[in-house]
Amino acid sequence: MGFRDEGKTAAVARYKGSEAGTQTRQNGGFRWYGSAPSFEYELGGVYQGGRFHPGTSSIASRPVSAWAVRGVLGWRHSSSFLHPFLGVQAEAYSGGDNRRKEGTVGTFSAPFSPRNGTFDLTRTIARANIVSAGPLASIAPRPFMNIRIRVPYLWRESMNDGLYNSSSPFSFLSGPKLRQAGRAVGLQPQGQVQFQLQQHVNWQIDGGAILLTHRMRQAGGKNGTYMLSTLTLRF
């Protein structure tokens, strides 16, 4: 799959600020998943190639080489009352080097962002320059109800690249703060409750928080909480 970005979402982070332009990215990947008795597994990966074209025509274009991997392994006891699932989910998205003004762009750019609920229910941190790992659990106390909890810890994949929201890099993490803030980002507990009220009506509640490390808060980041209620009608 290929896509092309323009405007703010196509800008490349620099040591200070960002550089506007356009990006074309081609994605190739795989997903392998299945189950054995009581165990479920999933493994996926994506490689991105492409080109970044700076907004200033006098600057040469830059190649893109980025990657992402994701894995889930868990145990499900379908025969019990709550149908529990206990597992571990881990993800990694490549980062780049904001000190470079030329050469390869290595920061992953997620298609369909910001709809990245499988990674971050809070939609606070986008799938770029981040490593995430932590426990995952779910139960189904009623046939129409599912509760899911995940508590990942986050690190930066590259110390020379910052953190990103759904459309641009966070401004507080640039310049000397790129390395002063450290690699660890913090804890991101999150939960989800789904109600399948009938065949065509679904109600979903998402909530979570971001608890940054002390060094991230010193750099200018702030803790936060999030909640979203979504009612979906299908016709």
C-alpha positions in Angstrom: 0.0 0.0 0.0 1.2 3.5 -0.8 0.2 6.9 0.5 1.1 10.5 0.0 1.1 13.2 2.7 1.1 17.0 2.3 1.2 19.9 4.8 1.7 19.5 8.5 1.5 15.7 8.6 4.3 15.5 6.0 6.8 17.7 7.9 10.0 16.1 9.0 11.3 16.8 12.5 14.5 18.8 12.8 16.9 19.3 15.8 14.8 22.4 16.4 11.4 22.8 14.7 10.5 20.9 11.6 10.9 21.0 7.8 7.8 21.2 5.6 7.4 19.3 2.4 5.6 16.3 0.9 6.1 12.6 1.5 5.4 9.5 -0.5 5.6 6.1 1.3 5.2 2.6 0.1 4.4 -0.1 2.7 5.0 -3.8 2.5 4.4 -6.2 5.4 2.9 -9.3 6.8 0.7 -10.6 9.6 0.9 -14.1 11.0 -1.6 -15.1 13.6 -3.4 -18.2 15.0 -4.1 -20.3 18.0 -3.1 -23.5 19.7 -5.1 -25.1 22.5 -5.6 -22.2 25.0 -2.9 -20.0 23.4 -3.2 -17.2 20.8 -0.4 -15.5 19.0 0.0 -12.7 16.5 3.1 -11.2 14.8 3.3 -8.5 12.2 5.8 -6.2 10.5 5.9 -3.4 8.0 8.7 -1.8 6.0 8.3 1.7 4.5 10.3 3.0 1.6 9.6 6.2 -0.2 10.8 9.8 -0.6 10.6 13.1 1.3 10.5 16.2 -0.9 11.4 19.4 1.1 9.2 22.5 0.5 12.2 24.4 -0.6 13.1 23.3 -4.2 16.8 24.1 -3.7 17.1 21.3 -1.2 17.5 17.7 -2.5 14.9 15.1 -1.7 15.6 12.4 0.9 15.0 8.7 0.8 12.7 7.0 3.4 13.6 3.8 5.2 11.4 3.0 8.2 9.9 -0.1 9.9 7.4 -1.3 12.5 6.9 -4.7 14.3 4.1 -5.9 16.6 3.5 -9.1 18.6 0.9 -10.5 20.9 1.1 -13.7 22.9 -1.5 -14.8 25.4 -3.6 -17.5 27.1 -7.4 -17.7 26.8 -9.7 -19.9 28.9 -12.8 -19.9 26.7 -14.7 -22.5 28.8 -14.8 -20.5 32.0 -17.5 -18.0 32.9 -15.5 -14.8 32.3 -13.7 -16.1 29.2 -10.4 -14.5 30.4 -7.5 -13.6 28.2 -4.1 -12.9 29.7 -1.1 -11.9 27.5 1.7 -9.6 26.6 1.7 -7.1 23.8 4.9 -5.5 22.4 5.4 -3.0 19.5 8.3 -1.0 18.0 8.2 1.8 15.5 11.5 3.2 14.1 12.8 6.6 14.7 15.3 8.8 12.9 18.0 11.4 13.5 16.7 14.9 13.8 20.3 16.3 13.6 20.6 15.3 10.0 19.5 17.8 7.2 20.1 15.2 4.5 20.2 11.5 4.0 17.7 8.9 5.0 14.5 9.7 6.9 14.0 6.9 9.4 10.9 7.8 11.3 7.9 5.5 10.8 4.7 7.2 9.6 1.6 5.2 10.5 -1.1 4.9 7.9 -4.6 5.8 9.1 -3.3 7.8 12.0 -4.8 8.9 14.4 -7.0 5.8 14.4 -4.4 3.8 16.3 -6.5 2.3 19.1 -4.7 -1.0 19.1 -1.5 0.8 20.2 -2.8 3.7 22.3 -6.4 4.2 23.3 -5.6 7.7 24.5 -4.4 8.8 21.0 -1.7 10.8 22.9 1.4 9.4 21.3 1.5 8.3 17.6 3.3 5.2 16.2 6.6 6.8 15.5 10.0 6.4 17.3 8.4 4.4 20.1 8.8 1.0 21.8 6.0 -0.3 23.8 5.6 -3.5 26.0 3.3 -4.6 28.7 0.6 -6.9 30.0 -2.8 -7.2 28.3 -6.0 -8.7 29.8 -9.6 -9.0 28.9 -12.8 -10.6 30.2 -16.3 -11.1 28.9 -18.7 -11.2 31.9 -21.7 -11.1 29.6 -22.3 -12.2 26.0 -22.8 -8.5 25.0 -19.9 -7.1 27.1 -16.2 -7.1 26.8 -13.6 -5.4 29.2 -10.0 -4.9 28.0 -7.1 -3.5 30.0 -3.5 -2.8 28.9 -0.6 -1.3 30.8 2.3 -0.7 28.5 5.6 1.0 29.3 7.1 3.3 26.6 10.6 4.0 25.4 12.0 6.0 22.5 13.5 3.8 19.8 16.0 6.6 18.9 17.5 9.1 21.3 18.0 11.5 18.4 14.3 11.7 17.6 11.4 13.0 19.6 7.8 12.0 20.4 4.9 12.5 18.0 1.2 13.2 18.2 -1.2 12.3 15.4 0.0 15.1 13.1 3.4 16.4 14.2 6.2 16.1 16.7 5.7 17.4 20.3 7.5 20.7 20.5 8.8 20.3 24.0 11.2 17.5 23.0 13.7 19.1 20.7 17.2 20.6 20.7 19.4 19.6 23.6 16.3 18.1 25.4 16.3 15.2 22.9 19.0 13.5 24.8 18.6 15.1 28.2 15.1 13.7 28.6 16.4 10.1 28.4 15.1 7.1 26.5 12.3 6.1 28.9 9.0 7.9 28.3 6.6 6.5 31.0 3.7 4.3 31.8 0.4 4.4 29.8 -2.4 2.5 31.5 -5.5 2.2 29.4 -8.9 0.4 29.4 -11.8 -0.2 27.1 -15.4 -1.4 27.7 -17.6 -2.5 24.8 -21.3 -3.2 24.9 -22.9 -4.9 21.8 -26.4 -3.6 22.7 -27.9 -5.3 19.6 -26.8 -6.4 16.2 -26.6 -2.8 14.8 -25.8 -0.8 18.0 -22.4 -0.8 19.7 -21.3 1.4 22.6 -17.6 1.7 23.5 -15.9 3.6 26.3 -12.1 4.2 26.1 -10.1 5.7 28.9 -6.5 6.0 29.9 -3.6 8.2 31.2 0.0 9.0 30.4 2.4 9.1 33.4 5.7 10.5 32.1 9.1 10.0 33.7 10.6 12.7 35.8 13.1 13.6 33.1 10.3 13.9 30.5 8.4 16.3 32.8 11.6 18.3 33.4 11.9 18.6 29.6 8.4 20.1 29.4 6.0 17.2 29.1 2.9 16.9 31.3 0.8 13.9 32.6 -2.7 13.7 31.3 -5.9 11.6 31.3 -8.3 10.7 28.5 -11.9 9.4 28.1 -14.0 8.8 25.0 -17.5 7.4 24.6 -18.5 6.2 21.1 -21.9 5.1 20.0 -21.9 3.2 16.6 -25.0 2.6 14.6 -24.8 0.2 11.6 -27.5 0.2 8.9 
